[in-house]
Amino acid sequence: QVQLVESGGGLVQAGDSLKLSCVLSGSTFDDYVMGWFRQAPGKGPEWISGVNFAGGSVYYADSVKNRFTIDRDNAKSTLYLQMNSLQVEDTAVYYCAKSTGGWGSLFASWGQGTQVIVSS
């Protein structure tokens, strides 16, 4: 059974940093594009970042570009999201997801989410 477990969320002040982690079990890790999504209160889900198998190709939404960095450690089956210069608007539940293949494939497996709250 595929399982994704996020950690690292919390309550921080604007301008602070956080690093989220997501550990995958029950599946191979390095065959799939992995991504981070978030859902802010009262809003729909937003895809904010993705990374390909080897980590050489990445995607960032404009809302997080130049502030967030995605990375993966295939040996540890772990996905990371380094979040710097956090803003109040970054407050959301953050989810990691595993795709079914390469870029453009469906994100079919999801973690339970980790809450990030940024105060002013």
N, C-alpha and C positions, 0 to 999 in steps of 0.2 A: 504494500500500500504506500503510495506516494505521500510524503508528509513534508511540509515546509513550516519551519518555526522561526519567526522573527523575534528579535530582541534589540534592546538598546534605546528604546523610546524613553521619553520622560518630559519633565517640565523644565524649561530653560528660559532665559531672557533673550530678548532680541539682540542679535549680534553674536550670540554664543554658537557653539558647534556641538554636533552629536554624530555618532557613527552607529548606523544600524547594521545588524547582521541577520542573515537568513541561512539556516542550515537545512539542506535537503537530505532526506532518507527515503529508501524504498525505490530508488531509480538511479540510473546513471546521471551524472551532472554535466559532464563536459560535452554532451552531444546536442545541447539545447541552448537556444537563446533564453536568457533570463531577464526579468524586468522588475522594476519597482513602480508601484502605483500608489496613489493616495486618494483619500476621500475626505474632504473638509465638511464640517457641519452644514447641512442644508444644500450641499452641492453633489453633483454626480462624480463618479470616479475619474481620475486623471492619470494618464500614463506619463510618468515623469522621466523615466530612464530605462535603457536596455543595453545589454552587452552580448556580443556573440560568443561563440564557443571558446575561442582562445583569448578573448579580451581585447582584440585589436580593433574591433569596430563597435562604436558606442553611439547611443542616441540620448539626447537630452531635450526635454521640453524647454521652450523659451523661458518659462517661469523659474527654472532652476539652473539654467545654463550659467556657467562660470562660478557657481556657488556650490554645486553638488558634484560629487565624483563617484561613479559606479566602478566596482572592481569585483573580481571573482578569484577564488582560490580553488581550482578544480581538484587539487589533492585533498582538500578538506570539505569538498562539496558545499562551499559556503559563498554566499553573495554578500557584498557589502555596499553601503551607501554612506559616504562621508558627506555630511551636511555642514557647510560653513555659512557664516553671515546669516544666520536664521532670522526670518522675519515673522511678524505676527500672522501674516498670510500663509505661512507654511504649516500652521496648526491643522492637523488632520490625523486620520488613522492611516498608517503606511503599511502596504501589503507587498510582499514579494510574490512573484509568479514564475512558473516554468512553462515555456512554450512547448509545442509539439514538434518543433524542428527549428528551421532557420528564420531569418527575418520574414515577417509577413504571416507566419504560422500562428495558430490560435494559442493564447495563454490559457491552458486548460487546468492547471493545478495552482492552488492559491494557499497562502498561509492564513493564519487567523488575524493577523494585523497587530501592529504595535502603535500605541498612541504617542503622538508628539504634540506638546502644547508649548507655544512660544508666547511669553508675556511681554508686554511693552515696558 
